[in-house]
C-alpha cells in the first residue's frame, strides 16, 4: 500500500493539488477583477492610446496624418473636422471592438457610415470612405457586416451627444456601449441598405484611386531618384498592420 501511495497514486495526488492551486489563483484573480471599479471614459481612452502607441494626450496630433490607402500610408492634412471628431471616433473603436489596423479602420468607418455619420458632417463621411476603400480591398464581407451593424446603432458625432459625453452622462465604456450599440431596429429593407452600401463602396473606390494613383507614381519617382531599381521601386512594402 505504501508503494502505491507514494508511486503512481502519489503523483496523481500531487498533480491534483497543483491543479487545484492554479484554479484557486484564477478564481482569486477573477474576484479581484470583478470587485475593481470600471475605468472611466478618459481612463479608457488613455489606455487605448497607450496600447496603440498614440501617446497619452487626447488631440495632440501633427499637421498631417498618414491614412491607409491600399498597401501604403499616404500623408493627408489633419483638418479641423478630423481633430474635432477624433476623440469620438476613438470611442467608437472601444465601443465596437474594431482594431486600428487597415481592416479595423475600414470596419469602424463602415459602421459609422451605417449609423449616418455622413449626414452629421459630409467631410466626416469622406474620411470614412477613404478608410472604407482599403477595407473593401482586403475584407469586403467584413465591411458589409460592420455597415449592417451600424444601421442598428447610434454614433457619438451629433453635437448634443458629444455634449453628453463631455458632461459625464456615461461613466464608463460599458454603459456607453449599452446606449449606442445595436439599440435600434432598422425599418429600411435589406435591399435598400445593400444599395446604399454599394453606392458608398463605389464612391470609396473612386476616392481610393484619386489618392492612391498619384501616391504610387510619387513613390516610384522618389525610389528611382534615390537609386533603387525598377523592381525595388514597384515591389509592395510588407506590412504587419492589416488586422
C-alpha positions in Angstrom: 0.0 0.0 0.0 2.9 2.3 0.8 4.4 1.8 -2.6 1.1 2.5 -4.3 0.5 5.7 -2.2 4.0 7.1 -3.0 4.1 5.8 -6.5 1.6 6.4 -9.3 -1.2 7.4 -7.0 1.0 9.8 -5.2 2.0 11.5 -8.4 -1.7 11.9 -9.3 -2.4 13.4 -5.9 0.4 16.0 -6.4 -0.9 16.9 -9.9 -4.4 17.2 -8.4 -3.2 19.6 -5.6 -1.2 21.6 -8.2 -4.2 22.0 -10.5 -6.4 23.0 -7.5 -3.9 25.7 -6.5 -3.8 27.1 -10.1 -7.6 27.1 -10.2 -7.7 29.0 -6.9 -5.3 31.6 -8.2 -7.5 32.1 -11.3 -10.6 32.5 -9.1 -8.9 35.0 -6.9 -7.8 37.0 -10.0 -11.4 36.9 -11.3 -12.7 38.1 -8.0 -10.2 40.9 -7.8 -11.1 42.0 -11.4 -14.9 41.8 -10.6 -14.5 43.9 -7.5 -12.5 46.5 -9.3 -14.3 49.7 -10.3 -14.8 50.1 -14.1 -12.4 52.5 -15.8 -13.8 55.9 -16.7 -14.1 57.0 -20.3 -11.0 59.3 -20.0 -9.1 56.4 -18.5 -10.3 54.0 -21.2 -9.1 56.5 -23.9 -5.7 57.0 -22.3 -5.2 53.2 -22.1 -6.4 52.9 -25.7 -3.8 55.5 -26.8 -1.0 53.8 -24.9 -1.8 50.4 -26.2 -1.7 51.6 -29.8 1.3 53.9 -29.5 -0.7 57.2 -29.9 0.5 58.9 -26.7 -1.5 59.9 -23.7 -2.7 63.4 -24.7 -6.0 63.5 -26.4 -5.9 65.7 -29.5 -2.1 66.0 -29.6 -1.7 65.3 -33.3 0.6 66.6 -36.1 -0.4 68.8 -39.0 -0.6 65.8 -41.3 -1.8 62.3 -40.7 -0.9 59.1 -42.5 -4.0 57.4 -43.9 -4.2 53.8 -45.1 -4.6 53.7 -48.9 -4.1 50.1 -50.1 -0.6 49.0 -49.4 0.6 52.5 -48.5 0.2 55.1 -45.8 -0.4 58.4 -47.5 0.0 61.7 -45.6 -3.1 63.9 -45.7 -3.8 67.2 -44.0 -5.0 66.8 -40.4 -8.0 69.0 -40.9 -10.1 70.6 -38.2 -13.0 68.3 -38.8 -10.8 65.3 -38.0 -9.4 66.9 -34.9 -12.9 67.8 -33.7 -14.3 64.3 -34.1 -11.2 62.2 -33.4 -11.9 61.5 -29.7 -15.4 60.2 -30.6 -14.1 58.1 -33.4 -11.6 56.5 -31.0 -14.5 55.9 -28.6 -16.2 54.1 -31.4 -13.3 51.8 -31.6 -13.7 51.0 -28.0 -17.5 50.6 -28.3 -17.4 48.3 -31.3 -14.1 46.4 -30.6 -12.7 47.1 -34.1 -9.0 47.4 -34.3 -6.8 50.3 -35.5 -5.3 48.3 -38.4 -6.3 48.7 -42.0 -9.2 46.2 -41.7 -10.3 47.6 -38.4 -10.3 51.2 -39.6 -12.3 50.1 -42.5 -14.8 48.3 -40.3 -15.3 51.2 -37.9 -15.7 53.6 -40.8 -18.3 51.2 -42.4 -20.0 51.1 -39.0 -20.0 54.9 -38.7 -21.5 55.2 -42.2 -24.2 52.8 -41.2 -25.0 55.0 -38.2 -25.4 58.0 -40.5 -22.1 59.8 -39.9 -22.1 61.4 -43.4 -25.4 63.2 -42.5 -23.7 64.7 -39.4 -20.8 66.0 -41.5 -20.1 65.4 -45.2 -16.4 65.9 -44.6 -16.6 63.2 -41.9 -18.3 60.9 -44.4 -15.5 61.4 -46.9 -12.9 60.5 -44.3 -15.0 57.3 -43.6 -15.0 56.5 -47.3 -11.2 56.8 -47.5 -10.8 54.2 -44.7 -13.6 52.0 -46.1 -11.9 51.8 -49.5 -8.9 49.9 -48.1 -11.1 47.7 -46.1 -13.1 46.8 -49.2 -9.9 45.7 -51.0 -8.9 43.5 -48.0 -12.1 42.2 -46.5 -15.3 43.3 -48.3 -17.6 40.9 -46.4 -16.4 42.3 -43.0 -17.1 45.8 -44.3 -20.7 44.9 -45.2 -21.2 43.2 -41.8 -19.9 46.3 -40.0 -22.1 48.6 -42.1 -25.2 46.5 -41.2 -24.3 46.6 -37.6 -24.0 50.3 -37.8 -27.5 50.6 -39.3 -28.9 49.4 -35.9 -26.6 51.6 -33.8 -26.1 55.3 -32.9 -22.8 57.3 -33.2 -21.4 60.0 -30.9 -21.0 62.6 -33.6 -24.1 64.8 -33.1 -23.3 68.0 -31.1 -25.9 67.1 -28.4 -24.4 63.6 -27.9 -20.9 65.0 -27.7 -22.0 67.4 -25.1 -23.4 64.4 -23.1 -20.1 62.6 -23.3 -18.2 65.7 -22.0 -20.7 66.2 -19.2 -20.1 62.6 -18.0 -23.5 61.2 -18.7 -21.9 57.8 -19.4 -19.4 56.9 -16.7 -17.7 54.0 -18.5 -17.5 52.2 -21.8 -20.0 49.6 -20.8 -22.8 52.0 -20.2 -21.9 53.8 -23.4 -22.0 50.6 -25.4 -25.4 49.6 -24.0 -26.7 53.0 -25.0 -25.3 53.1 -28.6 -24.5 49.6 -29.9 -27.3 47.8 -31.8 -30.1 49.6 -30.0 -32.5 50.5 -32.8 -34.5 48.4 -35.2 -33.9 49.3 -38.8 -37.1 49.9 -40.8 -35.2 50.1 -44.1 -35.3 46.9 -46.2 -32.0 44.9 -46.6 -32.1 45.5 -50.4 -32.2 49.3 -49.8 -29.3 49.1 -47.3 -27.3 47.0 -49.8 -27.9 49.6 -52.5 -26.8 52.3 -50.1 -23.6 50.3 -49.2 -22.9 49.7 -52.9 -23.0 53.5 -53.5 -20.7 54.1 -50.6 -18.4 51.4 -51.9 -18.3 52.9 -55.5 -17.5 56.4 -54.2 -14.9 55.0 -51.8 -13.1 53.2 -54.6 -13.1 56.4 -56.8 -11.6 58.3 -53.8 -9.1 55.5 -53.3 -8.0 55.7 -56.9 -7.7 59.5 -56.8 -5.4 59.2 -53.7 -3.5 56.0 -54.5 -2.5 56.6 -58.1 -0.7 59.9 -57.6 0.9 58.4 -54.4 2.2 55.3 -56.2 3.6 57.5 -59.0 5.3 59.8 -56.5 6.8 56.9 -54.6 8.0 55.3 -57.8 9.7 58.5 -58.9 11.2 59.1 -55.5 12.6 55.5 -55.3 14.1 55.7 -58.7 15.7 59.1 -57.9 17.2 57.5 -54.7 18.9 54.8 -56.8 16.5 51.9 -56.3 16.0 49.5 -59.2 12.6 49.4 -61.0 11.9 46.1 -59.3 12.6 47.5 -55.9 10.5 50.6 -56.6 7.4 48.7 -57.7 7.7 45.9 -55.0 5.0 46.3 -52.4 6.2 47.1 -48.9 5.4 44.3 -46.4 3.1 45.5 -43.6 2.1 43.8 -40.4 -0.8 46.1 -39.5 -3.5 44.6 -41.7 -5.6 43.2 -38.8 
